[in-house]
Amino acid sequence: MAIIVNLDVVMAKRKISSGELAEKINISQANLSILKTGKAKAIRFSTLEAICEALNCQPGDILEYKPE
Amino acid sequence: MWSKKRSLLLSKWVTLLFTLLLAVALVAAPYIAQKFIQASANAHQWQFPLFLLSAYSGGAVAATILVLLYCLLYNIGVGQVFIQKNVSYLRGISWLCILGGVIALASAFYYLPWGIVAAAAAFIGLIVRVVKNVIAAAIALKEENDYTI
């Protein structure tokens, strides 16, 4: 897919584990893994908002468009 | 009290009952065909082997449909409704109905009323195909929903 999820990069920068982030944004670790591995087909605004709040970043830091 | 579980159980039992009836009908096919020829004003003795050929080839198709139907009901019973395997089962049932229709259509050349069976089988095949399309679309929707985080 042309949309790349850079969540793992931002998480590494913030030094936060998957379990910790999952707990903070109130989603399961399995769903966070789907998001991190780029398997997700869509992301809710509420989830994106929670991630941005937890990681103190912008949506553009997490999502990136790369033409195929 | 009537429940979804009991409804499914009823469907399974009816499928098994039809399987039993089919087995009995196939075993007794020569007797039934003979009696039918004797009772019918339009059927003739020379058609006897053709009736048996239609019965056995149609019976094989019907048996396969019943097996696929039971597999489908089993999957529904274990909670696996929107899976690709069920779409495959429905596709198989649909094509087998069409095949049954073709057999009946060919049989209509020696005994015209088989044409009604051919039309009915093709129509059921069409209905099953539409149901298959619905399930395939539902799987796509479910997948999208499952992967929306």
Backbone of each chain as ProteinMPNN parsed JSONL, in Angstrom:
{"seq_chain_A": "MAIIVNLDVVMAKRKISSGELAEKINISQANLSILKTGKAKAIRFSTLEAICEALNCQPGDILEYKPE", "coords_chain_A": {"N_chain_A": [[0.842, -1.209, 0.0], [0.375, 2.326, -0.573], [0.424, 3.984, 1.573], [2.448, 4.411, 4.317], [3.039, 3.175, 7.548], [4.589, 4.648, 10.154], [4.757, 4.084, 12.821], [6.278, 2.457, 14.549], [8.77, 3.648, 14.39], [8.382, 6.2, 15.533], [7.606, 5.34, 18.041], [9.967, 4.145, 18.921], [11.615, 6.4, 19.045], [10.388, 7.77, 21.097], [10.806, 6.028, 23.063], [8.96, 4.0, 23.96], [7.104, 1.131, 24.864], [5.225, -1.472, 23.12], [3.205, -2.63, 24.638], [2.819, -0.715, 26.607], [2.003, 1.528, 25.108], [-0.321, 0.5, 23.925], [-1.9, 0.191, 26.166], [-2.127, 2.856, 26.983], [-3.534, 4.067, 24.856], [-5.75, 2.581, 24.829], [-6.271, 0.215, 23.246], [-6.101, -3.187, 21.989], [-3.096, -5.218, 22.187], [-2.812, -6.828, 19.999], [-4.24, -5.493, 18.006], [-2.713, -3.187, 17.86], [-0.391, -4.248, 16.885], [-1.252, -5.005, 14.33], [-1.574, -2.508, 13.253], [1.058, -1.489, 13.41], [2.463, -3.214, 11.736], [1.528, -2.587, 9.294], [-0.693, -3.871, 8.288], [-3.209, -2.978, 8.637], [-6.35, -1.772, 7.351], [-7.636, 0.559, 7.623], [-7.683, 3.519, 9.709], [-9.133, 4.752, 12.635], [-10.205, 8.117, 13.385], [-10.341, 8.642, 16.078], [-8.567, 6.781, 17.18], [-6.189, 7.608, 15.986], [-5.986, 10.141, 17.053], [-5.664, 9.505, 19.761], [-3.208, 8.168, 19.661], [-1.498, 10.212, 18.753], [-1.697, 11.931, 20.89], [-0.677, 10.376, 22.984], [1.947, 9.908, 22.089], [2.846, 12.389, 21.638], [2.912, 13.713, 19.064], [2.469, 14.478, 15.513], [-0.132, 13.57, 13.111], [1.122, 13.254, 10.639], [3.648, 12.413, 11.338], [3.318, 9.8, 11.872], [1.966, 8.634, 9.727], [2.771, 8.151, 6.302], [3.006, 9.057, 2.881], [3.87, 7.2, 0.109], [4.437, 7.066, -3.241], [3.557, 4.253, -5.32]], "CA_chain_A": [[0.0, 0.0, 0.0], [1.147, 3.569, -0.713], [0.507, 4.643, 2.884], [3.379, 3.71, 5.213], [2.833, 3.499, 8.965], [5.891, 4.771, 10.838], [4.479, 4.079, 14.255], [7.394, 1.839, 15.283], [9.868, 4.628, 14.417], [8.013, 7.201, 16.549], [7.634, 4.652, 19.345], [11.386, 3.984, 19.296], [12.108, 7.736, 19.414], [9.796, 8.124, 22.403], [11.189, 4.923, 23.971], [7.746, 3.448, 24.574], [6.876, -0.246, 24.404], [3.897, -1.741, 22.525], [2.246, -2.861, 25.723], [2.575, 0.573, 27.279], [1.204, 2.365, 24.2], [-1.645, -0.126, 23.799], [-2.646, 0.507, 27.389], [-2.395, 4.3, 27.0], [-4.547, 4.459, 23.861], [-6.894, 1.704, 25.072], [-6.552, -0.821, 22.227], [-5.373, -4.416, 22.315], [-1.746, -5.324, 21.593], [-2.97, -7.46, 18.679], [-4.628, -4.434, 17.063], [-1.56, -2.286, 17.702], [0.532, -4.969, 16.021], [-1.808, -4.883, 12.96], [-1.29, -1.13, 12.838], [2.51, -1.333, 13.256], [2.982, -4.013, 10.615], [0.958, -2.09, 8.032], [-1.774, -4.743, 7.805], [-4.501, -2.293, 8.837], [-6.967, -1.229, 6.141], [-8.075, 1.929, 7.94], [-7.457, 3.931, 11.104], [-10.166, 5.695, 13.095], [-9.687, 9.409, 13.861], [-10.208, 8.566, 17.538], [-7.328, 6.041, 17.45], [-5.086, 8.478, 15.571], [-5.916, 11.215, 18.06], [-5.109, 8.917, 20.99], [-1.775, 7.885, 19.418], [-0.801, 11.513, 18.706], [-1.681, 12.462, 22.26], [0.224, 9.539, 23.79], [3.335, 10.016, 21.604], [3.121, 13.816, 21.476], [3.363, 13.897, 17.682], [1.439, 14.839, 14.548], [-0.496, 12.421, 12.252], [2.131, 13.13, 9.575], [4.825, 11.695, 11.848], [2.987, 8.366, 11.911], [1.571, 8.178, 8.389], [3.572, 8.735, 5.227], [2.569, 8.616, 1.552], [4.961, 6.897, -0.838], [3.837, 6.545, -4.474], [4.042, 2.895, -5.65]], "C_chain_A": [[0.877, 1.26, 0.0], [1.275, 4.327, 0.606], [1.404, 3.804, 3.803], [3.095, 4.157, 6.65], [4.2, 3.487, 9.662], [5.757, 4.774, 12.353], [5.668, 3.53, 15.06], [8.588, 2.812, 15.419], [9.616, 5.658, 15.523], [8.061, 6.585, 17.949], [9.069, 4.49, 19.839], [11.97, 5.31, 19.757], [11.64, 8.128, 20.811], [10.142, 7.107, 23.489], [9.989, 4.382, 24.744], [7.478, 2.049, 23.99], [5.45, -0.384, 23.847], [2.834, -1.886, 23.608], [1.832, -1.564, 26.396], [1.667, 1.47, 26.414], [-0.222, 1.823, 24.066], [-2.521, 0.22, 24.999], [-3.054, 1.986, 27.41], [-3.52, 4.688, 26.045], [-5.77, 3.53, 23.889], [-7.272, 0.835, 23.869], [-5.735, -2.059, 22.568], [-3.996, -4.417, 21.629], [-1.812, -5.934, 20.201], [-3.321, -6.404, 17.633], [-3.476, -3.452, 16.825], [-0.524, -2.921, 16.769], [0.079, -4.882, 14.559], [-1.462, -3.512, 12.387], [0.212, -0.952, 12.525], [3.053, -2.052, 12.021], [2.393, -3.598, 9.268], [-0.138, -2.96, 7.454], [-3.139, -4.069, 7.878], [-5.018, -1.711, 7.527], [-7.424, 0.207, 6.361], [-7.753, 2.232, 9.395], [-8.514, 4.968, 11.483], [-9.493, 6.988, 13.561], [-9.447, 9.358, 15.37], [-8.911, 7.844, 17.932], [-6.114, 6.926, 17.143], [-4.869, 9.6, 16.596], [-5.247, 10.697, 19.346], [-3.607, 8.651, 20.839], [-0.972, 9.192, 19.456], [-0.665, 12.106, 20.109], [-0.657, 11.696, 23.106], [1.69, 9.735, 23.395], [3.782, 11.464, 21.4], [3.698, 14.109, 20.072], [2.192, 14.3, 16.791], [1.082, 13.604, 13.694], [0.538, 12.169, 11.154], [3.398, 12.42, 10.025], [4.602, 10.18, 11.786], [2.697, 7.819, 10.51], [2.372, 8.917, 7.314], [3.067, 8.195, 3.886], [3.777, 8.417, 0.644], [4.321, 6.337, -2.109], [4.433, 5.193, -4.853], [4.714, 2.861, -7.026]], "O_chain_A": [[1.993, 1.243, 0.519], [2.127, 5.205, 0.744], [1.137, 2.624, 4.032], [2.934, 5.345, 6.931], [4.867, 2.456, 9.744], [6.549, 5.392, 13.064], [6.018, 4.066, 16.111], [9.309, 2.799, 16.418], [10.494, 5.952, 16.334], [8.496, 7.221, 18.909], [9.353, 4.672, 21.023], [12.724, 5.36, 20.73], [12.377, 8.728, 21.594], [9.823, 7.291, 24.664], [9.985, 4.31, 25.973], [7.611, 1.826, 22.787], [4.592, 0.469, 24.074], [1.731, -1.348, 23.51], [0.662, -1.345, 26.709], [0.713, 2.078, 26.901], [-1.195, 2.578, 24.091], [-3.712, 0.501, 24.866], [-4.17, 2.328, 27.8], [-4.357, 5.529, 26.372], [-6.694, 3.672, 23.089], [-8.447, 0.732, 23.515], [-4.786, -1.986, 23.348], [-3.771, -3.719, 20.64], [-1.0, -5.62, 19.332], [-2.783, -6.407, 16.526], [-3.298, -2.951, 15.715], [0.127, -2.238, 15.979], [0.9, -4.709, 13.658], [-1.111, -3.372, 11.216], [0.581, -0.348, 11.518], [3.97, -1.573, 11.353], [2.715, -4.181, 8.233], [-0.49, -2.826, 6.282], [-4.103, -4.525, 7.263], [-4.247, -1.222, 6.7], [-7.581, 0.974, 5.411], [-7.572, 1.325, 10.208], [-8.756, 5.929, 10.752], [-8.369, 6.971, 14.064], [-8.491, 9.941, 15.881], [-8.241, 8.235, 18.887], [-5.155, 6.991, 17.913], [-3.742, 9.948, 16.946], [-4.389, 11.359, 19.931], [-2.832, 8.879, 21.768], [0.079, 9.276, 20.093], [0.355, 12.703, 20.453], [0.126, 12.293, 23.846], [2.573, 9.731, 24.253], [4.928, 11.733, 21.041], [4.789, 14.659, 19.921], [1.064, 14.444, 17.261], [1.898, 12.691, 13.567], [0.799, 11.025, 10.784], [4.14, 11.884, 9.202], [5.543, 9.395, 11.665], [3.111, 6.717, 10.151], [2.614, 10.121, 7.402], [2.739, 7.013, 3.773], [4.587, 9.322, 0.439], [3.727, 5.259, -2.076], [5.641, 4.984, -4.735], [5.177, 1.807, -7.461]]}, "seq_chain_B": "MWSKKRSLLLSKWVTLLFTLLLAVALVAAPYIAQKFIQASANAHQWQFPLFLLSAYSGGAVAATILVLLYCLLYNIGVGQVFIQKNVSYLRGISWLCILGGVIALASAFYYLPWGIVAAAAAFIGLIVRVVKNVIAAAIALKEENDYTI", "coords_chain_B": {"N_chain_B": [[-38.127, -23.8, 23.95], [-37.67, -22.023, 20.876], [-34.63, -21.697, 19.128], [-31.598, -20.298, 17.619], [-29.687, -22.27, 17.526], [-31.173, -24.608, 17.633], [-32.559, -24.367, 15.272], [-30.529, -24.608, 13.417], [-29.763, -27.187, 13.982], [-32.049, -28.525, 13.159], [-31.91, -28.024, 10.411], [-29.6, -29.488, 9.818], [-30.482, -32.089, 10.416], [-32.555, -32.37, 8.563], [-31.075, -32.256, 6.23], [-29.608, -34.63, 6.508], [-31.754, -36.4, 6.474], [-32.675, -36.053, 3.855], [-30.455, -37.075, 2.557], [-30.615, -39.736, 3.28], [-33.084, -40.384, 2.095], [-32.376, -40.002, -0.547], [-30.469, -42.002, -0.881], [-32.082, -44.266, -0.533], [-33.839, -43.881, -2.683], [-32.064, -44.123, -4.82], [-31.199, -46.753, -4.579], [-33.618, -48.053, -4.955], [-34.171, -47.257, -7.502], [-34.429, -48.7, -10.074], [-36.844, -50.111, -9.639], [-38.635, -47.995, -9.04], [-38.499, -46.54, -11.444], [-39.515, -48.429, -13.235], [-42.135, -48.792, -12.251], [-43.052, -46.218, -12.625], [-42.985, -45.953, -15.416], [-44.909, -47.82, -16.078], [-47.159, -46.656, -14.944], [-47.341, -44.148, -16.119], [-48.744, -42.386, -18.883], [-47.314, -41.272, -20.913], [-44.73, -42.267, -20.859], [-42.405, -44.775, -22.014], [-41.407, -48.258, -22.407], [-38.852, -48.528, -23.627], [-37.536, -46.355, -22.683], [-36.602, -46.937, -20.21], [-33.778, -47.625, -19.495], [-32.718, -45.101, -19.937], [-34.047, -43.511, -18.092], [-32.932, -44.566, -15.778], [-30.27, -43.838, -16.143], [-30.465, -41.045, -16.034], [-31.41, -40.811, -13.406], [-29.301, -41.907, -11.849], [-27.062, -40.324, -12.564], [-28.017, -37.779, -11.905], [-28.488, -38.296, -9.227], [-25.916, -38.624, -8.206], [-24.978, -36.03, -8.428], [-26.79, -34.75, -6.707], [-26.119, -35.993, -4.289], [-23.528, -35.01, -3.873], [-24.108, -32.302, -3.574], [-25.56, -32.422, -1.179], [-23.56, -33.212, 0.606], [-21.837, -30.979, 0.51], [-23.602, -29.087, 1.466], [-23.983, -30.006, 4.076], [-21.4, -29.648, 5.076], [-21.259, -26.883, 4.963], [-23.274, -26.191, 6.797], [-22.115, -27.274, 9.074], [-19.863, -25.609, 9.411], [-21.174, -23.179, 9.924], [-22.342, -23.871, 12.293], [-20.141, -24.021, 14.023], [-19.534, -21.429, 14.271], [-18.168, -20.239, 12.198], [-18.945, -18.332, 9.879], [-18.613, -16.218, 7.954], [-16.458, -16.976, 5.975], [-13.946, -17.803, 3.5], [-14.089, -20.451, 2.689], [-16.76, -21.188, 2.94], [-17.855, -19.683, 0.905], [-16.724, -21.008, -1.23], [-18.004, -23.482, -0.929], [-20.673, -22.734, -1.429], [-20.406, -21.817, -4.03], [-19.745, -24.2, -5.278], [-22.126, -25.676, -4.788], [-23.914, -24.131, -6.263], [-22.921, -24.423, -8.931], [-23.229, -27.17, -9.167], [-25.984, -27.396, -9.065], [-26.603, -26.189, -11.468], [-25.366, -28.04, -13.137], [-26.96, -30.264, -12.573], [-29.28, -29.278, -13.702], [-28.524, -29.245, -16.373], [-28.248, -31.97, -16.853], [-30.897, -32.744, -16.472], [-32.047, -31.297, -18.508], [-30.944, -32.515, -20.75], [-32.164, -34.94, -20.394], [-34.719, -34.282, -20.99], [-34.992, -34.644, -23.669], [-35.772, -37.239, -24.155], [-37.877, -37.533, -22.419], [-40.153, -35.257, -21.96], [-41.225, -33.813, -19.576], [-38.987, -33.622, -17.866], [-37.882, -31.239, -18.398], [-39.038, -29.318, -16.769], [-37.873, -29.904, -14.321], [-35.261, -29.275, -15.024], [-35.426, -26.476, -15.403], [-36.157, -25.696, -12.803], [-33.921, -26.56, -11.319], [-31.886, -24.99, -12.458], [-32.802, -22.473, -11.729], [-32.67, -22.614, -8.909], [-29.931, -22.893, -8.703], [-29.171, -20.369, -9.586], [-30.21, -18.756, -7.521], [-28.681, -19.681, -5.326], [-26.22, -18.847, -6.215], [-26.47, -16.08, -6.06], [-26.716, -15.806, -3.294], [-24.187, -16.69, -2.617], [-22.678, -14.583, -3.686], [-23.511, -12.546, -1.972], [-22.508, -13.451, 0.511], [-19.773, -13.394, -0.092], [-19.394, -10.644, -0.424], [-20.023, -9.822, 2.15], [-17.921, -10.981, 3.568], [-15.781, -9.462, 2.636], [-16.505, -6.961, 3.69], [-16.45, -7.544, 6.425], [-13.756, -8.163, 6.762], [-12.602, -5.693, 6.21], [-13.659, -4.249, 8.308], [-12.581, -5.654, 10.47], [-9.918, -4.997, 10.171], [-9.816, -2.34, 10.675], [-8.545, -0.039, 12.733]], "CA_chain_B": [[-37.988, -22.513, 23.231], [-36.973, -22.101, 19.597], [-33.396, -20.911, 19.133], [-30.781, -20.412, 16.409], [-28.984, -23.549, 17.615], [-32.13, -25.658, 17.277], [-32.863, -24.173, 13.849], [-29.379, -25.18, 12.706], [-29.844, -28.634, 14.195], [-33.131, -28.984, 12.287], [-31.368, -28.01, 9.032], [-28.68, -30.622, 9.703], [-31.275, -33.319, 10.402], [-33.277, -32.424, 7.28], [-30.054, -32.613, 5.23], [-29.342, -36.063, 6.676], [-32.97, -37.098, 6.037], [-32.648, -36.034, 2.393], [-29.389, -37.995, 2.149], [-31.185, -41.077, 3.448], [-34.105, -40.547, 1.051], [-31.665, -40.122, -1.829], [-29.868, -43.347, -0.91], [-33.188, -45.22, -0.748], [-34.325, -43.659, -4.05], [-31.076, -44.644, -5.777], [-31.237, -48.225, -4.483], [-34.893, -48.505, -5.522], [-34.381, -46.556, -8.779], [-35.001, -49.549, -11.128], [-38.243, -50.406, -9.288], [-39.406, -46.75, -9.177], [-38.565, -46.221, -12.878], [-40.431, -49.407, -13.849], [-43.503, -48.456, -11.811], [-43.401, -44.937, -13.241], [-43.261, -46.218, -16.842], [-46.193, -48.537, -16.147], [-48.265, -45.771, -14.54], [-47.421, -42.949, -16.955], [-49.269, -42.583, -20.242], [-46.346, -40.728, -21.886], [-43.442, -42.967, -20.777], [-42.392, -46.067, -22.706], [-40.446, -49.218, -21.856], [-37.501, -48.295, -24.166], [-36.93, -45.248, -21.94], [-36.185, -47.422, -18.885], [-32.342, -47.37, -19.191], [-32.465, -43.65, -19.925], [-34.511, -43.027, -16.782], [-31.925, -44.971, -14.787], [-29.083, -43.008, -16.38], [-30.782, -39.709, -15.48], [-31.534, -40.928, -11.946], [-28.01, -42.136, -11.214], [-26.189, -39.153, -12.742], [-28.616, -36.714, -11.071], [-28.313, -38.699, -7.825], [-24.521, -38.338, -7.833], [-24.913, -34.568, -8.255], [-27.553, -34.421, -5.491], [-25.336, -36.464, -3.131], [-22.424, -34.053, -3.665], [-24.72, -31.075, -3.042], [-25.908, -32.655, 0.232], [-22.296, -33.214, 1.376], [-21.392, -29.578, 0.613], [-24.58, -28.408, 2.331], [-23.701, -30.397, 5.455], [-20.136, -28.97, 5.442], [-21.625, -25.473, 5.174], [-24.013, -26.12, 8.067], [-21.15, -27.547, 10.14], [-19.082, -24.376, 9.611], [-22.06, -22.19, 10.565], [-22.516, -24.369, 13.661], [-18.962, -23.713, 14.847], [-19.361, -19.961, 14.297], [-17.387, -19.743, 11.057], [-19.951, -18.03, 8.844], [-18.061, -15.406, 6.86], [-15.117, -17.439, 5.595], [-13.828, -18.111, 2.068], [-14.456, -21.843, 2.455], [-18.212, -21.231, 2.739], [-18.095, -19.156, -0.446], [-16.387, -22.121, -2.135], [-19.086, -24.482, -0.835], [-21.851, -22.197, -2.115], [-20.092, -21.81, -5.467], [-19.869, -25.608, -5.687], [-23.557, -26.036, -4.8], [-24.523, -23.417, -7.387], [-22.535, -25.075, -10.192], [-23.81, -28.514, -9.207], [-27.402, -27.206, -9.425], [-26.608, -25.937, -12.918], [-25.049, -29.331, -13.751], [-28.198, -31.037, -12.45], [-30.189, -28.71, -14.703], [-28.067, -29.694, -17.705], [-28.608, -33.397, -16.941], [-32.353, -32.799, -16.638], [-32.346, -30.76, -19.844], [-30.614, -33.585, -21.697], [-33.181, -35.985, -20.208], [-35.981, -33.802, -21.58], [-35.061, -35.079, -25.068], [-36.538, -38.487, -24.245], [-39.102, -37.4, -21.621], [-40.277, -33.796, -21.899], [-41.38, -33.195, -18.233], [-37.693, -33.359, -17.22], [-37.601, -29.818, -18.654], [-39.466, -28.558, -15.574], [-36.802, -30.135, -13.331], [-34.099, -28.51, -15.507], [-35.667, -25.054, -15.108], [-36.133, -25.533, -11.339], [-32.526, -26.714, -10.863], [-31.128, -23.809, -12.891], [-33.27, -21.338, -10.912], [-32.079, -22.773, -7.566], [-28.518, -22.59, -8.901], [-29.047, -18.909, -9.659], [-30.448, -18.221, -6.165], [-27.502, -20.016, -4.503], [-25.12, -18.003, -6.701], [-26.683, -14.737, -5.49], [-26.371, -15.932, -1.865], [-22.708, -16.757, -2.593], [-22.192, -13.205, -3.905], [-23.8, -11.792, -0.736], [-21.549, -13.894, 1.531], [-18.451, -12.893, -0.497], [-19.38, -9.206, -0.114], [-20.018, -9.714, 3.619], [-16.556, -11.307, 4.013], [-14.947, -8.277, 2.333], [-16.874, -5.927, 4.67], [-15.973, -7.987, 7.743], [-12.296, -8.042, 6.74], [-12.29, -4.271, 6.31], [-14.016, -3.849, 9.673], [-11.603, -6.268, 11.38], [-8.611, -4.341, 10.03], [-9.918, -0.91, 10.969], [-8.086, 0.066, 14.123]], "C_chain_B": [[-37.188, -22.699, 21.945], [-35.736, -21.199, 19.628], [-32.642, -21.121, 17.822], [-30.113, -21.784, 16.347], [-29.908, -24.695, 17.177], [-32.48, -25.587, 15.793], [-31.774, -24.814, 12.988], [-29.399, -26.705, 12.788], [-30.913, -29.242, 13.288], [-32.644, -29.069, 10.836], [-30.444, -29.197, 8.81], [-29.443, -31.94, 9.582], [-32.014, -33.488, 9.082], [-32.307, -32.807, 6.158], [-29.755, -34.113, 5.296], [-30.527, -36.902, 6.2], [-33.016, -37.177, 4.507], [-31.579, -36.986, 1.851], [-29.89, -39.437, 2.212], [-32.206, -41.358, 2.351], [-33.463, -40.747, -0.316], [-31.077, -41.519, -1.972], [-30.94, -44.394, -1.205], [-33.679, -45.121, -2.203], [-33.371, -44.246, -5.082], [-31.066, -46.175, -5.777], [-32.492, -48.761, -5.18], [-35.17, -47.904, -6.907], [-34.962, -47.462, -9.883], [-36.492, -49.832, -10.898], [-39.122, -49.16, -9.519], [-39.596, -46.406, -10.663], [-39.555, -47.147, -13.587], [-41.876, -49.067, -13.526], [-43.98, -47.18, -12.498], [-43.783, -45.141, -14.716], [-44.626, -46.901, -17.007], [-47.369, -47.598, -15.877], [-48.451, -44.586, -15.487], [-47.91, -43.284, -18.366], [-48.237, -42.161, -21.295], [-45.0, -41.449, -21.889], [-43.545, -44.339, -21.429], [-41.262, -46.938, -22.158], [-39.018, -48.974, -22.352], [-36.758, -47.168, -23.42], [-36.341, -45.693, -20.593], [-34.685, -47.195, -18.599], [-32.0, -45.884, -19.127], [-32.905, -43.025, -18.6], [-33.483, -43.345, -15.695], [-30.662, -44.118, -14.899], [-29.293, -41.607, -15.779], [-30.793, -39.748, -13.955], [-30.164, -41.061, -11.285], [-27.072, -40.934, -11.37], [-26.694, -37.973, -11.906], [-28.421, -36.995, -9.589], [-26.908, -38.4, -7.327], [-24.352, -36.836, -7.571], [-25.6, -34.17, -6.943], [-26.78, -34.824, -4.231], [-24.205, -35.484, -2.816], [-22.955, -32.75, -3.073], [-25.013, -31.243, -1.548], [-24.654, -32.654, 1.118], [-21.825, -31.771, 1.596], [-22.303, -28.784, 1.551], [-24.309, -28.726, 3.806], [-22.415, -29.722, 5.954], [-20.409, -27.502, 5.773], [-22.331, -25.3, 6.525], [-23.084, -26.363, 9.253], [-20.358, -26.286, 10.467], [-19.907, -23.313, 10.325], [-22.229, -22.563, 12.047], [-21.352, -24.03, 14.578], [-18.611, -22.219, 14.801], [-18.536, -19.389, 13.162], [-18.321, -19.516, 9.871], [-19.307, -17.322, 7.648], [-16.611, -15.792, 6.569], [-15.131, -17.854, 4.118], [-14.289, -19.535, 1.745], [-15.964, -21.969, 2.193], [-18.595, -20.696, 1.364], [-17.808, -20.256, -1.471], [-17.486, -23.183, -2.135], [-20.309, -24.007, -1.617], [-21.633, -22.161, -3.628], [-20.261, -23.222, -6.031], [-21.321, -26.027, -5.8], [-24.239, -25.406, -6.017], [-24.203, -24.107, -8.719], [-23.119, -26.475, -10.304], [-25.298, -28.456, -9.553], [-27.523, -26.99, -10.935], [-26.336, -27.254, -13.67], [-26.265, -30.262, -13.729], [-29.218, -30.583, -13.489], [-29.827, -29.172, -16.11], [-28.438, -31.172, -17.918], [-30.116, -33.539, -17.212], [-32.761, -32.299, -18.03], [-32.067, -31.82, -20.923], [-31.668, -34.695, -21.611], [-34.508, -35.595, -20.835], [-36.109, -34.217, -23.051], [-35.814, -36.405, -25.214], [-37.819, -38.445, -23.412], [-39.261, -35.92, -21.254], [-40.435, -33.199, -20.483], [-40.074, -32.964, -17.466], [-37.305, -31.889, -17.382], [-37.967, -28.943, -17.458], [-38.396, -28.671, -14.481], [-35.567, -29.313, -13.71], [-34.246, -27.033, -15.153], [-35.566, -24.786, -13.606], [-34.704, -25.592, -10.81], [-31.686, -25.49, -11.23], [-31.51, -22.589, -12.051], [-32.682, -21.405, -9.495], [-30.584, -22.445, -7.619], [-28.262, -21.094, -8.924], [-29.206, -18.276, -8.266], [-29.22, -18.455, -5.273], [-26.323, -19.132, -4.903], [-25.233, -16.584, -6.124], [-26.317, -14.745, -3.998], [-24.841, -15.971, -1.704], [-22.101, -15.358, -2.757], [-22.378, -12.353, -2.653], [-22.774, -12.147, 0.343], [-20.144, -13.365, 1.204], [-18.32, -11.398, -0.173], [-19.314, -8.987, 1.394], [-18.622, -10.009, 4.184], [-15.641, -10.103, 3.804], [-15.219, -7.163, 3.35], [-16.316, -6.262, 6.054], [-14.454, -7.801, 7.845], [-11.883, -6.575, 6.917], [-12.55, -3.765, 7.734], [-12.996, -4.382, 10.681], [-10.257, -5.555, 11.345], [-8.704, -2.816, 10.093], [-9.626, -0.737, 12.448], [-8.469, 1.434, 14.7]], "O_chain_B": [[-36.186, -23.413, 21.908], [-35.803, -20.066, 20.103], [-32.985, -21.991, 17.022], [-29.986, -22.382, 15.279], [-29.5, -25.612, 16.464], [-32.672, -26.612, 15.139], [-32.051, -25.466, 11.981], [-29.101, -27.409, 11.823], [-30.727, -30.319, 12.722], [-32.919, -30.038, 10.128], [-30.484, -29.839, 7.761], [-29.106, -32.795, 8.764], [-32.098, -34.591, 8.542], [-32.652, -33.571, 5.258], [-29.662, -34.781, 4.266], [-30.351, -37.966, 5.607], [-33.348, -38.215, 3.935], [-31.773, -37.624, 0.816], [-29.625, -40.245, 1.321], [-32.201, -42.431, 1.748], [-33.928, -41.543, -1.132], [-31.167, -42.143, -3.03], [-30.736, -45.293, -2.02], [-33.904, -46.135, -2.865], [-33.802, -44.798, -6.094], [-30.942, -46.809, -6.824], [-32.45, -49.767, -5.888], [-36.281, -48.028, -7.424], [-35.897, -47.049, -10.569], [-37.294, -49.796, -11.831], [-40.199, -49.249, -10.108], [-40.689, -46.034, -11.092], [-40.334, -46.706, -14.432], [-42.736, -49.055, -14.407], [-45.139, -47.065, -12.898], [-44.767, -44.579, -15.198], [-45.384, -46.607, -17.932], [-48.43, -47.719, -16.488], [-49.561, -44.077, -15.648], [-47.548, -44.304, -18.952], [-48.278, -42.634, -22.431], [-44.209, -41.271, -22.815], [-44.594, -44.982, -21.412], [-40.311, -46.453, -21.545], [-38.066, -49.184, -21.601], [-35.536, -47.041, -23.509], [-35.664, -44.916, -19.921], [-34.35, -46.627, -17.56], [-31.122, -45.461, -18.375], [-32.242, -42.141, -18.059], [-33.199, -42.525, -14.821], [-30.065, -43.728, -13.895], [-28.413, -41.066, -15.109], [-30.266, -38.855, -13.292], [-29.892, -40.406, -10.279], [-26.371, -40.565, -10.428], [-25.908, -37.26, -11.28], [-28.217, -36.081, -8.791], [-26.716, -37.979, -6.186], [-23.678, -36.427, -6.625], [-25.075, -33.367, -6.171], [-26.78, -34.102, -3.234], [-23.951, -35.164, -1.654], [-22.337, -32.165, -2.183], [-24.756, -30.342, -0.749], [-24.685, -32.155, 2.243], [-21.462, -31.387, 2.708], [-21.849, -27.934, 2.317], [-24.389, -27.851, 4.669], [-22.343, -29.281, 7.101], [-19.865, -26.954, 6.732], [-22.023, -24.385, 7.289], [-23.235, -25.743, 10.306], [-20.193, -25.929, 11.634], [-19.411, -22.628, 11.219], [-22.255, -21.7, 12.925], [-21.545, -23.781, 15.768], [-17.536, -21.806, 15.235], [-18.233, -18.196, 13.151], [-18.469, -20.366, 8.993], [-19.432, -17.755, 6.503], [-15.676, -15.05, 6.868], [-16.173, -18.206, 3.564], [-14.815, -19.793, 0.662], [-16.393, -22.747, 1.341], [-19.534, -21.185, 0.735], [-18.541, -20.421, -2.446], [-17.856, -23.715, -3.182], [-20.908, -24.772, -2.372], [-22.547, -22.436, -4.406], [-20.835, -23.418, -7.103], [-21.716, -26.657, -6.781], [-25.03, -26.049, -6.708], [-25.095, -24.346, -9.533], [-23.466, -26.922, -11.397], [-25.819, -29.336, -10.238], [-28.416, -27.53, -11.588], [-26.969, -27.551, -14.683], [-26.565, -30.948, -14.706], [-29.928, -31.397, -14.079], [-30.7, -29.453, -16.931], [-28.876, -31.571, -18.997], [-30.546, -34.331, -18.05], [-33.696, -32.815, -18.642], [-32.838, -31.993, -21.866], [-32.02, -35.311, -22.618], [-35.324, -36.452, -21.172], [-37.199, -34.153, -23.62], [-36.419, -36.671, -26.253], [-38.743, -39.22, -23.656], [-38.589, -35.41, -20.357], [-39.83, -32.163, -20.205], [-40.056, -32.187, -16.511], [-36.507, -31.358, -16.61], [-37.294, -27.953, -17.17], [-38.058, -27.695, -13.812], [-34.909, -28.731, -12.848], [-33.305, -26.411, -14.662], [-34.976, -23.793, -13.18], [-34.313, -24.788, -9.965], [-30.883, -25.012, -10.43], [-30.656, -21.773, -11.703], [-32.252, -20.391, -8.946], [-30.041, -21.811, -6.715], [-27.279, -20.605, -8.366], [-28.446, -17.387, -7.883], [-28.777, -17.554, -4.56], [-25.528, -18.718, -4.059], [-24.234, -15.97, -5.75], [-25.688, -13.81, -3.502], [-24.282, -15.371, -0.786], [-21.146, -14.995, -2.069], [-21.518, -11.54, -2.312], [-22.235, -11.263, 1.009], [-19.413, -12.942, 2.098], [-17.274, -10.944, 0.292], [-18.631, -8.077, 1.864], [-18.189, -9.377, 5.148], [-14.834, -9.762, 4.669], [-14.292, -6.502, 3.816], [-15.787, -5.401, 6.757], [-13.935, -7.347, 8.865], [-10.954, -6.257, 7.66], [-11.784, -2.975, 8.285], [-12.594, -3.683, 11.611], [-9.541, -5.507, 12.345], [-7.813, -2.1, 9.637], [-10.364, -1.226, 13.304], [-8.172, 1.72, 15.86]]}, "name": "protein", "num_of_chains": 2, "seq": "MAIIVNLDVVMAKRKISSGELAEKINISQANLSILKTGKAKAIRFSTLEAICEALNCQPGDILEYKPEMWSKKRSLLLSKWVTLLFTLLLAVALVAAPYIAQKFIQASANAHQWQFPLFLLSAYSGGAVAATILVLLYCLLYNIGVGQVFIQKNVSYLRGISWLCILGGVIALASAFYYLPWGIVAAAAAFIGLIVRVVKNVIAAAIALKEENDYTI"}
